Amino acid sequence: MRPIRAIGHGPAQNVHPFGLDVGPGEPFPQGHLTRQDVRVMDDDLQQLERELGLFLRRATASSTAMARRVHPELEPSAYELLALIERTPGVRASDLAAYIGVGRGTMSRQLARLGALGLLTRSPDPDDFRGQLLALTPEGSCRLASAQQARTDFLARALEDWAPEQISQLTAQLGRLNRDLSSAWATQPATPAASAVG
């Protein structure tokens, strides 16, 4: 990591990442990150970014394959949608849209497609005449279960050399990562529109 140039200090100084000025030969204050800590963290985060990128590409390919197992015309995003509905039968379409983070129009089109494929059923919400409750059809549940079993079998083969506690640790860490990324994303400042630049 390059030294941070402190405003008003002339040449680049050894500035602590949390704003504490440190002289050329001075250690970082007790209880704070050392220069080595900062370098290691920077390298680790870059490696994490590369590994996550590879993981996401493989996850996308896996979702595509699983979607095709459910139905040849099913989109990858619809596979995850089916899995969510299977876990929460009777969920409202509006709640599902809010959870996934898409507009109601987009959700309505996706649900209509799932219904046309015979995988989804919708019923009126007794508490809201404008709402709909979602559930998979028997065929949808059967097809999804078959695809999920195929994915489980694949993971079992891929992780056959892992100890059970290692799998548990990975699951816990991925859960924490997902929660922290969701929180960070929710508080991230909005990116200015391209038209507003300049």
Beta strands, then each sheet from edge to edge (+ up, - down):
strand 1: 14-15
strand 2: 21-22
strand 3: 91-92
strand 4: 120-125
strand 5: 128-136
sheet 1: 1+ 2-
sheet 2: 3+ 5- 4+
end
